[in-house]
Amino acid sequence: MPTKLEFATPEGRISLSIDDAQFMAYDAGELALRSMRDFVERMRSMGLGGLAESYARLQAQNAVSLMELREAREDAEALLTRKEECDVIADRLMPRLEALRETVTQTQTQMRESVERLAALSAACDCALHQVPGYRPPSRSSIIR
């Protein structure tokens, strides 16, 4: 079996070891869920750090947006318990909520694009691996060492 595979992907032509192609085809998503840091490091070692870093940034932005939304809810609840006027809530929170809404919308759009790129790369790796004569995917018990 060749130690490197060279093949076309939506990201362009790449050359990966069979281990790296298997990782991308079968394990990358699971590792990203378990440890974003390990995922980014592994992708960097494969020369695909930019794609992984972009995905990680979007995940982080999404987490920050969720925290900001919780804060805004807590602020609104605090204002309501003090029986302040609705105008105060609108003046203080509505601009903040509008900005958050825009951030969340942009982040979700970019995240969808990022996931689609990762999925297309994964599919290209799977396809390339199946072109190797006699290749069989690893068993689930051996995935992510």
C-alpha positions in Angstrom: 0.0 0.0 0.0 1.3 3.5 -0.8 2.1 5.6 2.3 0.7 8.8 0.7 -2.4 9.4 -1.2 -2.7 12.3 -3.6 -6.2 13.3 -4.6 -8.6 16.1 -5.5 -10.8 17.6 -2.8 -13.1 20.7 -2.8 -10.1 22.4 -1.0 -7.8 21.5 -3.9 -5.4 18.7 -4.5 -3.9 17.3 -1.3 -1.4 14.6 -0.3 -2.1 12.8 2.9 -0.8 9.6 4.5 -3.3 6.8 4.8 -3.5 7.3 8.5 -4.3 11.0 8.0 -6.9 10.3 5.3 -8.5 7.7 7.6 -8.6 10.2 10.4 -10.2 12.8 8.2 -12.7 10.3 6.7 -13.8 8.6 9.9 -12.5 10.2 13.1 -12.2 14.0 12.8 -15.7 14.8 13.8 -15.6 12.7 16.9 -12.3 14.2 18.0 -13.6 17.7 17.4 -16.5 16.9 19.8 -14.1 15.4 22.4 -11.3 17.9 22.2 -11.2 20.9 19.9 -7.5 21.5 20.8 -6.5 18.0 19.8 -8.6 18.3 16.6 -6.9 21.5 15.6 -3.4 20.1 16.4 -4.0 17.0 14.4 -5.4 19.0 11.5 -2.4 21.3 11.6 0.0 18.3 11.5 -1.8 17.3 8.3 -1.5 20.8 6.7 -5.2 21.6 7.2 -4.9 23.9 10.2 -6.6 26.8 8.6 -9.8 24.8 8.1 -9.7 23.5 11.6 -8.9 26.9 13.2 -11.8 28.5 11.3 -14.2 25.8 12.6 -12.8 26.2 16.2 -13.2 30.0 16.0 -16.8 29.6 14.9 -17.5 27.2 17.7 -16.0 29.6 20.2 -18.0 32.5 18.8 -21.2 30.5 19.2 -20.4 29.7 22.8 -19.7 33.4 23.5 -23.0 34.4 21.9 -24.9 31.9 24.1 -23.3 33.4 27.2 -24.2 36.9 26.1 -27.8 35.9 25.5 -28.0 34.4 29.0 -26.6 37.7 30.4 -29.1 39.7 28.4 -31.9 37.5 29.8 -30.6 37.9 33.3 -30.4 41.7 32.9 -34.0 41.8 31.6 -35.2 39.7 34.5 -33.4 42.0 36.9 -35.0 45.1 35.4 -38.4 43.5 35.5 -38.1 42.6 39.2 -37.3 46.3 39.9 -40.5 47.3 38.1 -38.6 49.7 35.8 -40.3 51.0 32.8 -40.4 49.0 29.5 -38.6 51.8 27.8 -35.5 51.2 30.0 -35.6 47.5 28.9 -36.0 48.5 25.3 -33.2 51.1 25.4 -30.7 48.9 27.3 -31.4 45.5 25.9 -32.9 45.8 22.4 -29.7 47.2 20.7 -27.7 44.5 22.5 -30.1 41.8 21.4 -30.1 43.0 17.8 -26.3 42.9 17.7 -26.3 39.4 19.2 -29.0 38.3 16.7 -26.8 39.5 13.8 -23.7 37.8 15.3 -25.6 34.5 15.8 -26.9 34.6 12.3 -23.5 35.3 10.7 -21.9 32.7 12.9 -24.5 30.0 12.1 -24.1 30.7 8.3 -20.3 30.5 8.5 -20.5 27.4 10.7 -22.7 25.7 8.2 -20.2 26.5 5.5 -17.3 25.3 7.6 -19.1 22.0 8.4 -19.9 21.5 4.7 -16.2 22.0 3.8 -15.1 19.5 6.5 -17.7 17.0 5.4 -16.7 17.4 1.7 -13.1 16.9 2.7 -14.0 13.8 4.7 -16.0 12.4 1.8 -13.0 13.0 -0.6 -10.7 11.2 1.8 -13.1 8.3 2.1 -13.4 8.1 -1.7 -9.6 8.2 -2.1 -9.1 5.5 0.5 -11.5 3.2 -1.3 -9.4 3.6 -4.5 -6.5 1.8 -2.8 -6.7 -1.9 -3.8 -7.7 -4.1 -0.9 -8.4 -1.2 1.4 -10.9 -1.7 4.2 -12.0 1.0 6.7 -10.7 0.4 10.3 -13.0 -1.2 12.8 -14.8 1.2 15.2 -12.7 -0.1 18.1 -9.5 1.2 16.6 -10.8 4.6 15.8 -9.2 7.6 17.6 -6.1 6.3 19.3 
